[in-house]
Amino acid sequence: MSHRTPLAVFDLDGTLIDGQSGSLISIYLLAHKVVSLPRAARLAWWGARYKLHLPQRQDEPREVILAALNQRTPEEIRQTMRGFHDEVMIERYRPKGVSEVRQRASEGCVTLLASATFRDVAERAAEHLGMDGFVATEMERDASGDYTGRVEGDVTEGKAKLDAVIRWANDRFGADGWYVKYAYGDHGSDAPLLSIARHPFAVEPSYLMKLIAKQRKWTILKWGTSS
């Protein structure tokens, strides 16, 4: 049998970090007078529905945020997103999660971040963690390179997250050149990704994810808070 590269795939929000980047970024933008209070409230309401697994449109929070940033250039938006990571998210990493990334890398796994957050946030998070790559939600740009405020393709959530991981790995290792050895997620929408892992882990799972994990006999991890 030919050698296949093992992957360790990590979700970000609620897994590696304590909290949800969508809610956190709305507070950050509100504090910096970039987003209005009504828009911030709309984002918070979306986040509450997401946590409770209530119906919502996955594109909505990203479009709201990009609409608030639409007077800025793509580079200014990129710097805002990276600044958000370094000022807010960096304090919310769970130490056990950071250690797990390093442990899997030391074992020879390719480490991959798979998140529904914005590309620029995911890119900065992967850099901070020393990971080999990332997949995240891409936002559409027009012919001049400016953001349109719409999501390009699908939000990297649920089956779309799994599909994004598969595309990323196929591009680098070939369709038969890799496998997911470890996968980590907290939300029910992470189940498709965890289902293909040899060792799936439900981290601080939501109610639905806990039910799925118990039914499928997945290991449940308690990584605690960021403090």
Order of alpha helices (4+ residues) and beta strands (2+ residues): beta-alpha-alpha-alpha-alpha-alpha-beta-alpha-beta-beta-alpha-beta-alpha-beta-alpha-beta
